[in-house]
Amino acid sequence: MNAKTAAFALGIILIIAGVLGYIPNPVVGPTGIFVTNNLHNLVHIISGIFLLIGVYTALTPSMALKILGVVYAIVAILGFVMMHGGDGVMFGIAMNRLDHWLHVVLAVVILAAGFGLPTVARPATA
């Protein structure tokens, strides 16, 4: 796997998560396991689009992953500090304890992809 593939896959996943927030379901939404509101859903969609921009423009996939990974790390830290790890609204974005931990996981995965994966696929060797 390379950074381009990771950015594409994560971008699609984030867009799907954002769209699912608008469709009644038990996982993502106002009453879901992961609490979201309109702004939270938009953040996921915009995050996904940002990664896809990194795949298809001069902004490299690695750089897009690094930038978004830092943003999610900051969001994770703020979620624990500002909300004492609990449920509520931060900057208009609804979230709960599971969201905080998901943001930690996302930050780690996105940063690992941005810093650890090669920018392009390596040629196969025999």
N, CA and C atoms as a LAMMPS dump frame, in Angstrom:
ITEM: TIMESTEP
0
ITEM: NUMBER OF ATOMS
378
ITEM: BOX BOUNDS ff ff ff
-5.0000000000000000e+02 5.0000000000000000e+02
-5.0000000000000000e+02 5.0000000000000000e+02
-5.0000000000000000e+02 5.0000000000000000e+02
ITEM: ATOMS id mol type element x y z
1 1 1 N 0.859 -1.18 0
2 1 2 C 0 0 0
3 1 3 C 0.894 1.228 0
4 2 1 N 0.388 2.294 -0.616
5 2 2 C 1.126 3.55 -0.629
6 2 3 C 0.224 4.676 -0.124
7 3 1 N 0.788 5.859 0.013
8 3 2 C 0.045 6.993 0.569
9 3 3 C -1.146 7.366 -0.31
10 4 1 N -0.991 7.235 -1.607
11 4 2 C -2.092 7.581 -2.514
12 4 3 C -3.285 6.66 -2.285
13 5 1 N -3.041 5.374 -2.18
14 5 2 C -4.115 4.411 -1.935
15 5 3 C -4.765 4.655 -0.577
16 6 1 N -3.936 4.896 0.437
17 6 2 C -4.46 5.146 1.786
18 6 3 C -5.306 6.415 1.813
19 7 1 N -4.821 7.487 1.186
20 7 2 C -5.572 8.747 1.176
21 7 3 C -6.903 8.568 0.44
22 8 1 N -6.879 7.823 -0.661
23 8 2 C -8.115 7.583 -1.406
24 8 3 C -9.107 6.794 -0.551
25 9 1 N -8.652 5.693 0.036
26 9 2 C -9.536 4.839 0.839
27 9 3 C -10.086 5.593 2.052
28 10 1 N -9.219 6.284 2.78
29 10 2 C -9.661 7.035 3.949
30 10 3 C -10.593 8.18 3.562
31 11 1 N -10.327 8.806 2.422
32 11 2 C -11.194 9.876 1.94
33 11 3 C -12.604 9.376 1.667
34 12 1 N -12.696 8.237 0.989
35 12 2 C -14.01 7.646 0.697
36 12 3 C -14.716 7.256 1.992
37 13 1 N -13.984 6.652 2.924
38 13 2 C -14.575 6.24 4.208
39 13 3 C -15.118 7.448 4.97
40 14 1 N -14.36 8.532 5.013
41 14 2 C -14.818 9.731 5.72
42 14 3 C -16.048 10.341 5.058
43 15 1 N -16.088 10.347 3.732
44 15 2 C -17.264 10.868 3.029
45 15 3 C -18.481 9.999 3.334
46 16 1 N -18.307 8.681 3.29
47 16 2 C -19.415 7.777 3.609
48 16 3 C -19.893 8.001 5.044
49 17 1 N -18.954 8.14 5.985
50 17 2 C -19.342 8.379 7.38
51 17 3 C -20.134 9.675 7.508
52 18 1 N -19.711 10.719 6.788
53 18 2 C -20.43 11.989 6.831
54 18 3 C -21.832 11.879 6.261
55 19 1 N -21.967 11.171 5.153
56 19 2 C -23.284 10.993 4.536
57 19 3 C -24.184 10.14 5.429
58 20 1 N -23.617 9.085 6.036
59 20 2 C -24.409 8.224 6.927
60 20 3 C -24.998 9 8.099
61 21 1 N -24.327 10.06 8.509
62 21 2 C -24.841 10.882 9.598
63 21 3 C -26.175 11.529 9.285
64 22 1 N -26.501 11.655 8.003
65 22 2 C -27.777 12.238 7.595
66 22 3 C -28.867 11.188 7.388
67 23 1 N -28.493 9.917 7.45
68 23 2 C -29.437 8.822 7.251
69 23 3 C -29.658 8.14 8.599
70 24 1 N -30.906 8.015 9.035
71 24 2 C -31.15 7.372 10.339
72 24 3 C -30.524 5.969 10.399
73 25 1 N -29.649 5.77 11.374
74 25 2 C -29.01 4.476 11.587
75 25 3 C -28.49 4.443 13.024
76 26 1 N -28.186 3.262 13.545
77 26 2 C -27.764 3.166 14.944
78 26 3 C -26.286 3.475 15.2
79 27 1 N -25.505 3.701 14.147
80 27 2 C -24.066 3.866 14.326
81 27 3 C -23.65 5.332 14.372
82 28 1 N -24.055 6.119 13.356
83 28 2 C -23.624 7.512 13.222
84 28 3 C -24.856 8.399 13.108
85 29 1 N -24.945 9.409 13.947
86 29 2 C -26.063 10.347 13.875
87 29 3 C -26.388 10.908 15.24
88 30 1 N -27.43 11.701 15.323
89 30 2 C -27.79 12.348 16.586
90 30 3 C -28.054 11.364 17.723
91 31 1 N -28.539 10.172 17.405
92 31 2 C -28.811 9.165 18.433
93 31 3 C -27.968 7.911 18.241
94 32 1 N -26.911 8.022 17.433
95 32 2 C -26.07 6.864 17.134
96 32 3 C -25.033 6.597 18.202
97 33 1 N -24.328 5.493 18.024
98 33 2 C -23.219 5.153 18.918
99 33 3 C -22.189 6.281 18.887
100 34 1 N -21.891 6.765 17.666
101 34 2 C -21.035 7.933 17.493
102 34 3 C -21.966 9.108 17.223
103 35 1 N -22.042 10.041 18.172
104 35 2 C -22.979 11.16 18.071
105 35 3 C -22.449 12.185 17.075
106 36 1 N -23.316 12.559 16.138
107 36 2 C -22.969 13.614 15.194
108 36 3 C -24.148 14.552 15.028
109 37 1 N -23.846 15.733 14.533
110 37 2 C -24.867 16.682 14.113
111 37 3 C -24.489 17.141 12.708
112 38 1 N -25.229 18.089 12.153
113 38 2 C -24.95 18.52 10.776
114 38 3 C -23.512 18.989 10.598
115 39 1 N -23.015 19.783 11.534
116 39 2 C -21.65 20.294 11.42
117 39 3 C -20.63 19.165 11.479
118 40 1 N -20.837 18.205 12.369
119 40 2 C -19.928 17.062 12.489
120 40 3 C -19.926 16.255 11.184
121 41 1 N -21.107 16.037 10.62
122 41 2 C -21.2 15.321 9.346
123 41 3 C -20.453 16.06 8.24
124 42 1 N -20.627 17.382 8.198
125 42 2 C -19.924 18.187 7.19
126 42 3 C -18.408 18.114 7.364
127 43 1 N -17.947 18.095 8.598
128 43 2 C -16.501 17.98 8.849
129 43 3 C -15.968 16.669 8.276
130 44 1 N -16.722 15.577 8.453
131 44 2 C -16.279 14.296 7.89
132 44 3 C -16.244 14.349 6.369
133 45 1 N -17.273 14.926 5.771
134 45 2 C -17.324 15.022 4.311
135 45 3 C -16.182 15.895 3.788
136 46 1 N -15.967 17.027 4.413
137 46 2 C -14.885 17.937 3.995
138 46 3 C -13.522 17.269 4.193
139 47 1 N -13.354 16.534 5.273
140 47 2 C -12.093 15.81 5.506
141 47 3 C -11.849 14.8 4.393
142 48 1 N -12.89 14.08 4.02
143 48 2 C -12.76 13.109 2.936
144 48 3 C -12.416 13.768 1.616
145 49 1 N -13.088 14.881 1.324
146 49 2 C -12.806 15.614 0.082
147 49 3 C -11.372 16.132 0.099
148 50 1 N -10.91 16.613 1.25
149 50 2 C -9.535 17.103 1.368
150 50 3 C -8.534 15.994 1.008
151 51 1 N -8.769 14.783 1.505
152 51 2 C -7.863 13.677 1.168
153 51 3 C -7.926 13.358 -0.319
154 52 1 N -9.108 13.387 -0.905
155 52 2 C -9.216 13.12 -2.341
156 52 3 C -8.533 14.214 -3.154
157 53 1 N -8.6 15.452 -2.678
158 53 2 C -7.862 16.532 -3.342
159 53 3 C -6.37 16.221 -3.315
160 54 1 N -5.89 15.688 -2.191
161 54 2 C -4.489 15.301 -2.092
162 54 3 C -4.108 14.208 -3.066
163 55 1 N -5.047 13.363 -3.404
164 55 2 C -4.786 12.276 -4.348
165 55 3 C -4.728 12.795 -5.776
166 56 1 N -5.575 13.753 -6.115
167 56 2 C -5.751 14.145 -7.51
168 56 3 C -5.221 15.529 -7.884
169 57 1 N -4.483 16.185 -6.994
170 57 2 C -3.93 17.507 -7.323
171 57 3 C -2.457 17.575 -6.938
172 58 1 N -1.91 18.773 -7.015
173 58 2 C -0.506 18.986 -6.69
174 58 3 C -0.21 18.769 -5.201
175 59 1 N -1.229 18.906 -4.349
176 59 2 C -1.063 18.579 -2.934
177 59 3 C -0.851 17.075 -2.865
178 60 1 N 0.274 16.632 -2.379
179 60 2 C 0.562 15.2 -2.416
180 60 3 C -0.284 14.433 -1.406
181 61 1 N -0.551 13.152 -1.688
182 61 2 C -1.3 12.344 -0.735
183 61 3 C -0.636 12.314 0.647
184 62 1 N 0.694 12.209 0.671
185 62 2 C 1.404 12.178 1.954
186 62 3 C 1.182 13.464 2.739
187 63 1 N 1.253 14.594 2.062
188 63 2 C 1.068 15.878 2.734
189 63 3 C -0.373 16.02 3.225
190 64 1 N -1.343 15.614 2.414
191 64 2 C -2.744 15.678 2.825
192 64 3 C -2.971 14.812 4.063
193 65 1 N -2.401 13.613 4.077
194 65 2 C -2.539 12.722 5.228
195 65 3 C -1.901 13.338 6.474
196 66 1 N -0.73 13.912 6.323
197 66 2 C -0.043 14.518 7.463
198 66 3 C -0.846 15.689 8.034
199 67 1 N -1.346 16.543 7.156
200 67 2 C -2.12 17.7 7.606
201 67 3 C -3.384 17.246 8.329
202 68 1 N -4.132 16.334 7.701
203 68 2 C -5.381 15.88 8.314
204 68 3 C -5.115 15.098 9.593
205 69 1 N -4.034 14.339 9.628
206 69 2 C -3.683 13.596 10.836
207 69 3 C -3.407 14.522 12.008
208 70 1 N -2.713 15.622 11.747
209 70 2 C -2.442 16.612 12.794
210 70 3 C -3.757 17.25 13.254
211 71 1 N -4.64 17.566 12.312
212 71 2 C -5.936 18.151 12.667
213 71 3 C -6.721 17.198 13.563
214 72 1 N -6.782 15.915 13.199
215 72 2 C -7.519 14.949 14.018
216 72 3 C -6.853 14.752 15.381
217 73 1 N -5.526 14.834 15.447
218 73 2 C -4.837 14.736 16.739
219 73 3 C -5.217 15.915 17.636
220 74 1 N -5.268 17.107 17.05
221 74 2 C -5.667 18.296 17.816
222 74 3 C -7.111 18.163 18.287
223 75 1 N -7.983 17.698 17.403
224 75 2 C -9.398 17.515 17.765
225 75 3 C -9.518 16.492 18.9
226 76 1 N -8.741 15.415 18.825
227 76 2 C -8.784 14.392 19.875
228 76 3 C -8.346 14.98 21.219
229 77 1 N -7.26 15.72 21.217
230 77 2 C -6.758 16.32 22.452
231 77 3 C -7.776 17.317 23.007
232 78 1 N -8.294 18.179 22.126
233 78 2 C -9.293 19.163 22.579
234 78 3 C -10.543 18.482 23.119
235 79 1 N -10.944 17.385 22.5
236 79 2 C -12.12 16.658 22.973
237 79 3 C -11.955 16.163 24.389
238 80 1 N -10.756 15.656 24.699
239 80 2 C -10.517 15.168 26.058
240 80 3 C -10.332 16.313 27.046
241 81 1 N -9.654 17.378 26.633
242 81 2 C -9.358 18.488 27.541
243 81 3 C -10.586 19.374 27.764
244 82 1 N -11.19 19.835 26.673
245 82 2 C -12.297 20.787 26.787
246 82 3 C -13.565 20.148 27.339
247 83 1 N -13.766 18.891 27.005
248 83 2 C -15.002 18.243 27.413
249 83 3 C -14.752 17.222 28.518
250 84 1 N -13.536 17.205 29.028
251 84 2 C -13.149 16.257 30.079
252 84 3 C -13.483 14.826 29.669
253 85 1 N -13.373 14.569 28.348
254 85 2 C -13.613 13.23 27.839
255 85 3 C -15.062 12.83 27.79
256 86 1 N -15.967 13.761 28.065
257 86 2 C -17.393 13.42 28.129
258 86 3 C -18.15 13.776 26.869
259 87 1 N -19.464 13.773 26.999
260 87 2 C -20.354 14.071 25.881
261 87 3 C -20.651 15.562 25.847
262 88 1 N -20.989 16.055 24.666
263 88 2 C -21.378 17.448 24.554
264 88 3 C -21.13 18.014 23.185
265 89 1 N -20.93 19.331 23.142
266 89 2 C -20.719 20.041 21.896
267 89 3 C -19.434 20.846 22.023
268 90 1 N -18.556 20.708 21.026
269 90 2 C -17.302 21.452 21.004
270 90 3 C -17.245 22.235 19.702
271 91 1 N -17.215 23.556 19.8
272 91 2 C -17.212 24.425 18.626
273 91 3 C -18.392 24.121 17.71
274 92 1 N -19.538 23.771 18.277
275 92 2 C -20.734 23.477 17.508
276 92 3 C -20.825 22.051 16.996
277 93 1 N -19.809 21.244 17.295
278 93 2 C -19.765 19.86 16.809
279 93 3 C -20.146 18.923 17.949
280 94 1 N -21.246 18.186 17.753
281 94 2 C -21.689 17.226 18.774
282 94 3 C -20.758 16.023 18.757
283 95 1 N -20.375 15.579 19.952
284 95 2 C -19.553 14.371 20.047
285 95 3 C -19.7 13.754 21.424
286 96 1 N -19.3 12.493 21.504
287 96 2 C -19.361 11.781 22.776
288 96 3 C -18.02 11.105 23.041
289 97 1 N -17.944 10.327 24.127
290 97 2 C -16.683 9.678 24.503
291 97 3 C -16.134 8.788 23.388
292 98 1 N -17.011 8.047 22.731
293 98 2 C -16.545 7.179 21.649
294 98 3 C -15.962 7.987 20.494
295 99 1 N -16.535 9.154 20.228
296 99 2 C -15.98 10.034 19.192
297 99 3 C -14.555 10.454 19.545
298 100 1 N -14.333 10.776 20.815
299 100 2 C -12.986 11.183 21.232
300 100 3 C -11.98 10.077 20.932
301 101 1 N -12.333 8.848 21.301
302 101 2 C -11.42 7.727 21.059
303 101 3 C -11.286 7.429 19.568
304 102 1 N -12.362 7.584 18.82
305 102 2 C -12.282 7.392 17.371
306 102 3 C -11.345 8.429 16.756
307 103 1 N -11.383 9.651 17.243
308 103 2 C -10.484 10.682 16.735
309 103 3 C -9.028 10.34 17.043
310 104 1 N -8.772 9.745 18.198
311 104 2 C -7.41 9.287 18.513
312 104 3 C -6.971 8.231 17.508
313 105 1 N -7.831 7.243 17.282
314 105 2 C -7.502 6.165 16.336
315 105 3 C -7.301 6.731 14.936
316 106 1 N -8.196 7.618 14.516
317 106 2 C -8.054 8.224 13.191
318 106 3 C -6.748 9 13.076
319 107 1 N -6.415 9.766 14.087
320 107 2 C -5.163 10.529 14.052
321 107 3 C -3.967 9.597 13.898
322 108 1 N -3.937 8.528 14.665
323 108 2 C -2.815 7.583 14.603
324 108 3 C -2.742 6.93 13.228
325 109 1 N -3.869 6.457 12.731
326 109 2 C -3.893 5.774 11.427
327 109 3 C -3.512 6.73 10.303
328 110 1 N -4.099 7.921 10.302
329 110 2 C -3.829 8.884 9.234
330 110 3 C -2.381 9.355 9.277
331 111 1 N -1.862 9.644 10.474
332 111 2 C -0.457 10.054 10.589
333 111 3 C 0.489 8.92 10.202
334 112 1 N 0.173 7.695 10.608
335 112 2 C 1.013 6.547 10.233
336 112 3 C 1.042 6.392 8.722
337 113 1 N -0.097 6.579 8.073
338 113 2 C -0.141 6.479 6.615
339 113 3 C 0.664 7.613 5.976
340 114 1 N 0.52 8.819 6.503
341 114 2 C 1.217 9.969 5.931
342 114 3 C 2.719 9.92 6.094
343 115 1 N 3.17 9.451 7.246
344 115 2 C 4.609 9.415 7.506
345 115 3 C 5.248 8.076 7.166
346 116 1 N 4.462 6.995 7.203
347 116 2 C 5.052 5.671 7.061
348 116 3 C 4.95 5.021 5.703
349 117 1 N 3.993 5.468 4.899
350 117 2 C 3.813 4.823 3.601
351 117 3 C 4.565 5.573 2.51
352 118 1 N 5.068 4.848 1.524
353 118 2 C 5.715 5.532 0.398
354 118 3 C 4.683 6.338 -0.387
355 119 1 N 5.14 7.413 -1.019
356 119 2 C 4.232 8.263 -1.763
357 119 3 C 3.644 7.532 -2.971
358 120 1 N 4.467 6.767 -3.647
359 120 2 C 4.01 6.021 -4.824
360 120 3 C 4.293 4.549 -4.609
361 121 1 N 3.643 3.725 -5.422
362 121 2 C 3.831 2.284 -5.321
363 121 3 C 5.271 1.919 -5.69
364 122 1 N 5.822 0.995 -4.957
365 122 2 C 7.159 0.505 -5.275
366 122 3 C 7.046 -0.556 -6.359
367 123 1 N 7.986 -0.57 -7.283
368 123 2 C 7.929 -1.589 -8.317
369 123 3 C 8.131 -2.985 -7.715
370 124 1 N 7.457 -3.949 -8.293
371 124 2 C 7.597 -5.335 -7.813
372 124 3 C 8.977 -5.861 -8.147
373 125 1 N 9.525 -6.626 -7.219
374 125 2 C 10.828 -7.233 -7.45
375 125 3 C 10.673 -8.745 -7.432
376 126 1 N 11.55 -9.385 -8.178
377 126 2 C 11.46 -10.846 -8.256
378 126 3 C 12.356 -11.52 -7.279
